[in-house]
Amino acid sequence: MELSKETIRKMIESVKMTRDEELTCGHCYDELDRFIEMKLNDKHPEEALPLVQEHLDRCPACREEYEVLLEALKSMTE
């Protein structure tokens, strides 16, 4: 299988963005309730839980889960 230059560039960028401390999807999911609760209470979860925010910025699957849960909880409190 031959990789395109764009695919290789994206892979290199992903590697360059790795950090010593990162969350797995499982760890991110474990923190979503706290993250969302803070968000709904007008706190700043991105400051309090920066690793969760970074994971959500990089992982489309976790970001989608976050957005669905956030919208569901918002609709319950309205």
PDB file as gemmi writes it, atoms N, CA and C in Angstrom:
CRYST1    1.000    1.000    1.000  90.00  90.00  90.00 P 1                      
ATOM      1  N   MET A   1       0.843  -1.180   0.000  1.00  0.00           N  
ATOM      2  CA  MET A   1       0.000   0.000   0.000  1.00  0.00           C  
ATOM      3  C   MET A   1       0.883   1.237   0.000  1.00  0.00           C  
ATOM      4  N   GLU A   2       0.618   2.116  -0.915  1.00  0.00           N  
ATOM      5  CA  GLU A   2       1.386   3.346  -1.015  1.00  0.00           C  
ATOM      6  C   GLU A   2       0.625   4.478  -0.329  1.00  0.00           C  
ATOM      7  N   LEU A   3       1.325   5.251   0.475  1.00  0.00           N  
ATOM      8  CA  LEU A   3       0.708   6.369   1.183  1.00  0.00           C  
ATOM      9  C   LEU A   3       0.903   7.655   0.390  1.00  0.00           C  
ATOM     10  N   SER A   4      -0.118   8.476   0.369  1.00  0.00           N  
ATOM     11  CA  SER A   4      -0.002   9.760  -0.320  1.00  0.00           C  
ATOM     12  C   SER A   4       0.836  10.717   0.528  1.00  0.00           C  
ATOM     13  N   LYS A   5       1.329  11.754  -0.113  1.00  0.00           N  
ATOM     14  CA  LYS A   5       2.114  12.763   0.610  1.00  0.00           C  
ATOM     15  C   LYS A   5       1.267  13.422   1.692  1.00  0.00           C  
ATOM     16  N   GLU A   6      -0.016  13.621   1.416  1.00  0.00           N  
ATOM     17  CA  GLU A   6      -0.912  14.242   2.400  1.00  0.00           C  
ATOM     18  C   GLU A   6      -1.098  13.341   3.620  1.00  0.00           C  
ATOM     19  N   THR A   7      -1.238  12.045   3.412  1.00  0.00           N  
ATOM     20  CA  THR A   7      -1.379  11.095   4.512  1.00  0.00           C  
ATOM     21  C   THR A   7      -0.119  11.073   5.363  1.00  0.00           C  
ATOM     22  N   ILE A   8       1.019  11.069   4.714  1.00  0.00           N  
ATOM     23  CA  ILE A   8       2.305  11.081   5.434  1.00  0.00           C  
ATOM     24  C   ILE A   8       2.448  12.374   6.222  1.00  0.00           C  
ATOM     25  N   ARG A   9       2.070  13.504   5.626  1.00  0.00           N  
ATOM     26  CA  ARG A   9       2.162  14.792   6.314  1.00  0.00           C  
ATOM     27  C   ARG A   9       1.281  14.786   7.560  1.00  0.00           C  
ATOM     28  N   LYS A  10       0.051  14.268   7.450  1.00  0.00           N  
ATOM     29  CA  LYS A  10      -0.856  14.211   8.591  1.00  0.00           C  
ATOM     30  C   LYS A  10      -0.313  13.304   9.689  1.00  0.00           C  
ATOM     31  N   MET A  11       0.300  12.196   9.296  1.00  0.00           N  
ATOM     32  CA  MET A  11       0.880  11.284  10.288  1.00  0.00           C  
ATOM     33  C   MET A  11       2.018  11.957  11.035  1.00  0.00           C  
ATOM     34  N   ILE A  12       2.858  12.671  10.309  1.00  0.00           N  
ATOM     35  CA  ILE A  12       3.991  13.368  10.942  1.00  0.00           C  
ATOM     36  C   ILE A  12       3.474  14.450  11.888  1.00  0.00           C  
ATOM     37  N   GLU A  13       2.463  15.194  11.470  1.00  0.00           N  
ATOM     38  CA  GLU A  13       1.880  16.224  12.333  1.00  0.00           C  
ATOM     39  C   GLU A  13       1.299  15.607  13.606  1.00  0.00           C  
ATOM     40  N   SER A  14       0.647  14.473  13.475  1.00  0.00           N  
ATOM     41  CA  SER A  14       0.084  13.792  14.648  1.00  0.00           C  
ATOM     42  C   SER A  14       1.171  13.369  15.621  1.00  0.00           C  
ATOM     43  N   VAL A  15       2.249  12.846  15.084  1.00  0.00           N  
ATOM     44  CA  VAL A  15       3.372  12.425  15.936  1.00  0.00           C  
ATOM     45  C   VAL A  15       3.981  13.638  16.623  1.00  0.00           C  
ATOM     46  N   LYS A  16       4.132  14.731  15.907  1.00  0.00           N  
ATOM     47  CA  LYS A  16       4.714  15.943  16.483  1.00  0.00           C  
ATOM     48  C   LYS A  16       3.846  16.531  17.586  1.00  0.00           C  
ATOM     49  N   MET A  17       2.546  16.282  17.536  1.00  0.00           N  
ATOM     50  CA  MET A  17       1.626  16.833  18.532  1.00  0.00           C  
ATOM     51  C   MET A  17       1.531  15.977  19.787  1.00  0.00           C  
ATOM     52  N   THR A  18       2.145  14.812  19.799  1.00  0.00           N  
ATOM     53  CA  THR A  18       2.054  13.965  20.991  1.00  0.00           C  
ATOM     54  C   THR A  18       2.769  14.620  22.162  1.00  0.00           C  
ATOM     55  N   ARG A  19       2.301  14.293  23.348  1.00  0.00           N  
ATOM     56  CA  ARG A  19       2.872  14.857  24.570  1.00  0.00           C  
ATOM     57  C   ARG A  19       3.223  13.729  25.516  1.00  0.00           C  
ATOM     58  N   ASP A  20       3.994  14.073  26.525  1.00  0.00           N  
ATOM     59  CA  ASP A  20       4.343  13.077  27.540  1.00  0.00           C  
ATOM     60  C   ASP A  20       3.103  12.616  28.294  1.00  0.00           C  
ATOM     61  N   GLU A  21       2.172  13.538  28.514  1.00  0.00           N  
ATOM     62  CA  GLU A  21       0.930  13.211  29.214  1.00  0.00           C  
ATOM     63  C   GLU A  21      -0.221  13.350  28.242  1.00  0.00           C  
ATOM     64  N   GLU A  22      -0.920  12.274  28.010  1.00  0.00           N  
ATOM     65  CA  GLU A  22      -2.104  12.286  27.164  1.00  0.00           C  
ATOM     66  C   GLU A  22      -3.129  11.340  27.755  1.00  0.00           C  
ATOM     67  N   LEU A  23      -4.389  11.588  27.448  1.00  0.00           N  
ATOM     68  CA  LEU A  23      -5.448  10.699  27.901  1.00  0.00           C  
ATOM     69  C   LEU A  23      -5.804   9.717  26.802  1.00  0.00           C  
ATOM     70  N   THR A  24      -6.157   8.524  27.202  1.00  0.00           N  
ATOM     71  CA  THR A  24      -6.726   7.577  26.260  1.00  0.00           C  
ATOM     72  C   THR A  24      -8.210   7.914  26.117  1.00  0.00           C  
ATOM     73  N   CYS A  25      -8.857   7.319  25.148  1.00  0.00           N  
ATOM     74  CA  CYS A  25     -10.298   7.536  24.991  1.00  0.00           C  
ATOM     75  C   CYS A  25     -11.041   7.104  26.253  1.00  0.00           C  
ATOM     76  N   GLY A  26     -10.629   6.004  26.856  1.00  0.00           N  
ATOM     77  CA  GLY A  26     -11.276   5.529  28.076  1.00  0.00           C  
ATOM     78  C   GLY A  26     -11.151   6.511  29.218  1.00  0.00           C  
ATOM     79  N   HIS A  27      -9.962   7.066  29.402  1.00  0.00           N  
ATOM     80  CA  HIS A  27      -9.767   8.049  30.463  1.00  0.00           C  
ATOM     81  C   HIS A  27     -10.550   9.329  30.178  1.00  0.00           C  
ATOM     82  N   CYS A  28     -10.575   9.725  28.926  1.00  0.00           N  
ATOM     83  CA  CYS A  28     -11.347  10.910  28.548  1.00  0.00           C  
ATOM     84  C   CYS A  28     -12.820  10.691  28.867  1.00  0.00           C  
ATOM     85  N   TYR A  29     -13.335   9.534  28.478  1.00  0.00           N  
ATOM     86  CA  TYR A  29     -14.739   9.225  28.728  1.00  0.00           C  
ATOM     87  C   TYR A  29     -15.044   9.241  30.224  1.00  0.00           C  
ATOM     88  N   ASP A  30     -14.115   8.753  31.025  1.00  0.00           N  
ATOM     89  CA  ASP A  30     -14.299   8.746  32.486  1.00  0.00           C  
ATOM     90  C   ASP A  30     -14.414  10.156  33.058  1.00  0.00           C  
ATOM     91  N   GLU A  31     -13.820  11.133  32.391  1.00  0.00           N  
ATOM     92  CA  GLU A  31     -13.828  12.518  32.877  1.00  0.00           C  
ATOM     93  C   GLU A  31     -14.920  13.378  32.242  1.00  0.00           C  
ATOM     94  N   LEU A  32     -15.623  12.837  31.238  1.00  0.00           N  
ATOM     95  CA  LEU A  32     -16.610  13.654  30.526  1.00  0.00           C  
ATOM     96  C   LEU A  32     -17.701  14.192  31.430  1.00  0.00           C  
ATOM     97  N   ASP A  33     -18.159  13.422  32.406  1.00  0.00           N  
ATOM     98  CA  ASP A  33     -19.223  13.914  33.280  1.00  0.00           C  
ATOM     99  C   ASP A  33     -18.777  15.158  34.041  1.00  0.00           C  
ATOM    100  N   ARG A  34     -17.573  15.130  34.585  1.00  0.00           N  
ATOM    101  CA  ARG A  34     -17.040  16.315  35.291  1.00  0.00           C  
ATOM    102  C   ARG A  34     -16.877  17.490  34.336  1.00  0.00           C  
ATOM    103  N   PHE A  35     -16.334  17.205  33.164  1.00  0.00           N  
ATOM    104  CA  PHE A  35     -16.086  18.239  32.164  1.00  0.00           C  
ATOM    105  C   PHE A  35     -17.401  18.911  31.765  1.00  0.00           C  
ATOM    106  N   ILE A  36     -18.414  18.111  31.489  1.00  0.00           N  
ATOM    107  CA  ILE A  36     -19.716  18.643  31.066  1.00  0.00           C  
ATOM    108  C   ILE A  36     -20.397  19.387  32.210  1.00  0.00           C  
ATOM    109  N   GLU A  37     -20.316  18.846  33.408  1.00  0.00           N  
ATOM    110  CA  GLU A  37     -20.918  19.524  34.566  1.00  0.00           C  
ATOM    111  C   GLU A  37     -20.316  20.911  34.745  1.00  0.00           C  
ATOM    112  N   MET A  38     -19.014  21.001  34.614  1.00  0.00           N  
ATOM    113  CA  MET A  38     -18.356  22.305  34.722  1.00  0.00           C  
ATOM    114  C   MET A  38     -18.832  23.239  33.612  1.00  0.00           C  
ATOM    115  N   LYS A  39     -18.924  22.716  32.417  1.00  0.00           N  
ATOM    116  CA  LYS A  39     -19.365  23.515  31.270  1.00  0.00           C  
ATOM    117  C   LYS A  39     -20.785  24.040  31.493  1.00  0.00           C  
ATOM    118  N   LEU A  40     -21.672  23.189  31.973  1.00  0.00           N  
ATOM    119  CA  LEU A  40     -23.057  23.592  32.213  1.00  0.00           C  
ATOM    120  C   LEU A  40     -23.179  24.603  33.352  1.00  0.00           C  
ATOM    121  N   ASN A  41     -22.220  24.615  34.256  1.00  0.00           N  
ATOM    122  CA  ASN A  41     -22.228  25.548  35.378  1.00  0.00           C  
ATOM    123  C   ASN A  41     -21.373  26.776  35.119  1.00  0.00           C  
ATOM    124  N   ASP A  42     -21.098  27.039  33.850  1.00  0.00           N  
ATOM    125  CA  ASP A  42     -20.310  28.213  33.425  1.00  0.00           C  
ATOM    126  C   ASP A  42     -18.934  28.285  34.071  1.00  0.00           C  
ATOM    127  N   LYS A  43     -18.380  27.126  34.356  1.00  0.00           N  
ATOM    128  CA  LYS A  43     -16.994  27.063  34.832  1.00  0.00           C  
ATOM    129  C   LYS A  43     -16.108  26.973  33.586  1.00  0.00           C  
ATOM    130  N   HIS A  44     -14.841  26.769  33.753  1.00  0.00           N  
ATOM    131  CA  HIS A  44     -13.916  26.671  32.621  1.00  0.00           C  
ATOM    132  C   HIS A  44     -13.230  25.308  32.635  1.00  0.00           C  
ATOM    133  N   PRO A  45     -13.924  24.276  32.129  1.00  0.00           N  
ATOM    134  CA  PRO A  45     -13.344  22.932  32.177  1.00  0.00           C  
ATOM    135  C   PRO A  45     -12.059  22.796  31.379  1.00  0.00           C  
ATOM    136  N   GLU A  46     -11.912  23.593  30.335  1.00  0.00           N  
ATOM    137  CA  GLU A  46     -10.695  23.519  29.538  1.00  0.00           C  
ATOM    138  C   GLU A  46      -9.461  23.946  30.335  1.00  0.00           C  
ATOM    139  N   GLU A  47      -9.670  24.774  31.351  1.00  0.00           N  
ATOM    140  CA  GLU A  47      -8.568  25.183  32.227  1.00  0.00           C  
ATOM    141  C   GLU A  47      -8.362  24.174  33.350  1.00  0.00           C  
ATOM    142  N   ALA A  48      -9.461  23.676  33.908  1.00  0.00           N  
ATOM    143  CA  ALA A  48      -9.381  22.738  35.026  1.00  0.00           C  
ATOM    144  C   ALA A  48      -8.968  21.338  34.575  1.00  0.00           C  
ATOM    145  N   LEU A  49      -9.385  20.960  33.382  1.00  0.00           N  
ATOM    146  CA  LEU A  49      -9.099  19.622  32.853  1.00  0.00           C  
ATOM    147  C   LEU A  49      -8.497  19.750  31.444  1.00  0.00           C  
ATOM    148  N   PRO A  50      -7.296  20.334  31.355  1.00  0.00           N  
ATOM    149  CA  PRO A  50      -6.728  20.595  30.028  1.00  0.00           C  
ATOM    150  C   PRO A  50      -6.457  19.344  29.196  1.00  0.00           C  
ATOM    151  N   LEU A  51      -6.144  18.229  29.845  1.00  0.00           N  
ATOM    152  CA  LEU A  51      -5.878  17.014  29.079  1.00  0.00           C  
ATOM    153  C   LEU A  51      -7.153  16.492  28.416  1.00  0.00           C  
ATOM    154  N   VAL A  52      -8.287  16.688  29.075  1.00  0.00           N  
ATOM    155  CA  VAL A  52      -9.559  16.293  28.471  1.00  0.00           C  
ATOM    156  C   VAL A  52      -9.828  17.179  27.258  1.00  0.00           C  
ATOM    157  N   GLN A  53      -9.634  18.475  27.413  1.00  0.00           N  
ATOM    158  CA  GLN A  53      -9.854  19.393  26.294  1.00  0.00           C  
ATOM    159  C   GLN A  53      -8.948  19.052  25.120  1.00  0.00           C  
ATOM    160  N   GLU A  54      -7.692  18.784  25.392  1.00  0.00           N  
ATOM    161  CA  GLU A  54      -6.758  18.420  24.318  1.00  0.00           C  
ATOM    162  C   GLU A  54      -7.199  17.144  23.619  1.00  0.00           C  
ATOM    163  N   HIS A  55      -7.660  16.168  24.390  1.00  0.00           N  
ATOM    164  CA  HIS A  55      -8.110  14.925  23.784  1.00  0.00           C  
ATOM    165  C   HIS A  55      -9.341  15.171  22.910  1.00  0.00           C  
ATOM    166  N   LEU A  56     -10.275  15.968  23.404  1.00  0.00           N  
ATOM    167  CA  LEU A  56     -11.473  16.279  22.627  1.00  0.00           C  
ATOM    168  C   LEU A  56     -11.125  17.028  21.341  1.00  0.00           C  
ATOM    169  N   ASP A  57     -10.095  17.848  21.389  1.00  0.00           N  
ATOM    170  CA  ASP A  57      -9.658  18.587  20.199  1.00  0.00           C  
ATOM    171  C   ASP A  57      -9.051  17.657  19.143  1.00  0.00           C  
ATOM    172  N   ARG A  58      -8.498  16.548  19.580  1.00  0.00           N  
ATOM    173  CA  ARG A  58      -7.791  15.639  18.665  1.00  0.00           C  
ATOM    174  C   ARG A  58      -8.574  14.401  18.260  1.00  0.00           C  
ATOM    175  N   CYS A  59      -9.585  14.036  19.028  1.00  0.00           N  
ATOM    176  CA  CYS A  59     -10.265  12.764  18.809  1.00  0.00           C  
ATOM    177  C   CYS A  59     -11.722  13.004  18.384  1.00  0.00           C  
ATOM    178  N   PRO A  60     -12.015  12.818  17.113  1.00  0.00           N  
ATOM    179  CA  PRO A  60     -13.384  13.057  16.638  1.00  0.00           C  
ATOM    180  C   PRO A  60     -14.438  12.184  17.323  1.00  0.00           C  
ATOM    181  N   ALA A  61     -14.112  10.952  17.646  1.00  0.00           N  
ATOM    182  CA  ALA A  61     -15.084  10.050  18.282  1.00  0.00           C  
ATOM    183  C   ALA A  61     -15.450  10.553  19.682  1.00  0.00           C  
ATOM    184  N   CYS A  62     -14.463  10.934  20.471  1.00  0.00           N  
ATOM    185  CA  CYS A  62     -14.736  11.445  21.821  1.00  0.00           C  
ATOM    186  C   CYS A  62     -15.416  12.806  21.752  1.00  0.00           C  
ATOM    187  N   ARG A  63     -15.030  13.607  20.778  1.00  0.00           N  
ATOM    188  CA  ARG A  63     -15.655  14.927  20.611  1.00  0.00           C  
ATOM    189  C   ARG A  63     -17.142  14.761  20.307  1.00  0.00           C  
ATOM    190  N   GLU A  64     -17.472  13.818  19.447  1.00  0.00           N  
ATOM    191  CA  GLU A  64     -18.870  13.562  19.109  1.00  0.00           C  
ATOM    192  C   GLU A  64     -19.648  13.090  20.334  1.00  0.00           C  
ATOM    193  N   GLU A  65     -19.051  12.191  21.105  1.00  0.00           N  
ATOM    194  CA  GLU A  65     -19.691  11.698  22.337  1.00  0.00           C  
ATOM    195  C   GLU A  65     -19.936  12.855  23.304  1.00  0.00           C  
ATOM    196  N   TYR A  66     -18.945  13.709  23.467  1.00  0.00           N  
ATOM    197  CA  TYR A  66     -19.058  14.885  24.324  1.00  0.00           C  
ATOM    198  C   TYR A  66     -20.208  15.784  23.872  1.00  0.00           C  
ATOM    199  N   GLU A  67     -20.261  16.082  22.579  1.00  0.00           N  
ATOM    200  CA  GLU A  67     -21.282  16.981  22.062  1.00  0.00           C  
ATOM    201  C   GLU A  67     -22.693  16.402  22.239  1.00  0.00           C  
ATOM    202  N   VAL A  68     -22.840  15.103  22.016  1.00  0.00           N  
ATOM    203  CA  VAL A  68     -24.142  14.451  22.193  1.00  0.00           C  
ATOM    204  C   VAL A  68     -24.566  14.506  23.658  1.00  0.00           C  
ATOM    205  N   LEU A  69     -23.656  14.168  24.563  1.00  0.00           N  
ATOM    206  CA  LEU A  69     -23.978  14.200  25.993  1.00  0.00           C  
ATOM    207  C   LEU A  69     -24.294  15.616  26.465  1.00  0.00           C  
ATOM    208  N   LEU A  70     -23.517  16.574  26.009  1.00  0.00           N  
ATOM    209  CA  LEU A  70     -23.739  17.964  26.400  1.00  0.00           C  
ATOM    210  C   LEU A  70     -25.119  18.436  25.947  1.00  0.00           C  
ATOM    211  N   GLU A  71     -25.477  18.156  24.708  1.00  0.00           N  
ATOM    212  CA  GLU A  71     -26.780  18.573  24.195  1.00  0.00           C  
ATOM    213  C   GLU A  71     -27.921  17.876  24.934  1.00  0.00           C  
ATOM    214  N   ALA A  72     -27.738  16.591  25.231  1.00  0.00           N  
ATOM    215  CA  ALA A  72     -28.773  15.857  25.960  1.00  0.00           C  
ATOM    216  C   ALA A  72     -28.992  16.448  27.349  1.00  0.00           C  
ATOM    217  N   LEU A  73     -27.917  16.748  28.028  1.00  0.00           N  
ATOM    218  CA  LEU A  73     -28.038  17.331  29.370  1.00  0.00           C  
ATOM    219  C   LEU A  73     -28.577  18.751  29.331  1.00  0.00           C  
ATOM    220  N   LYS A  74     -28.198  19.514  28.320  1.00  0.00           N  
ATOM    221  CA  LYS A  74     -28.748  20.865  28.182  1.00  0.00           C  
ATOM    222  C   LYS A  74     -30.261  20.808  28.000  1.00  0.00           C  
ATOM    223  N   SER A  75     -30.725  19.881  27.176  1.00  0.00           N  
ATOM    224  CA  SER A  75     -32.156  19.779  26.919  1.00  0.00           C  
ATOM    225  C   SER A  75     -32.933  19.349  28.166  1.00  0.00           C  
ATOM    226  N   MET A  76     -32.292  18.627  29.048  1.00  0.00           N  
ATOM    227  CA  MET A  76     -32.947  18.189  30.278  1.00  0.00           C  
ATOM    228  C   MET A  76     -33.072  19.319  31.295  1.00  0.00           C  
ATOM    229  N   THR A  77     -32.186  20.301  31.212  1.00  0.00           N  
ATOM    230  CA  THR A  77     -32.194  21.389  32.193  1.00  0.00           C  
ATOM    231  C   THR A  77     -32.969  22.598  31.704  1.00  0.00           C  
ATOM    232  N   GLU A  78     -33.421  22.573  30.484  1.00  0.00           N  
ATOM    233  CA  GLU A  78     -34.165  23.733  29.945  1.00  0.00           C  
ATOM    234  C   GLU A  78     -35.623  23.655  30.282  1.00  0.00           C  
TER     235      GLU A  78                                                      
END                                                                             
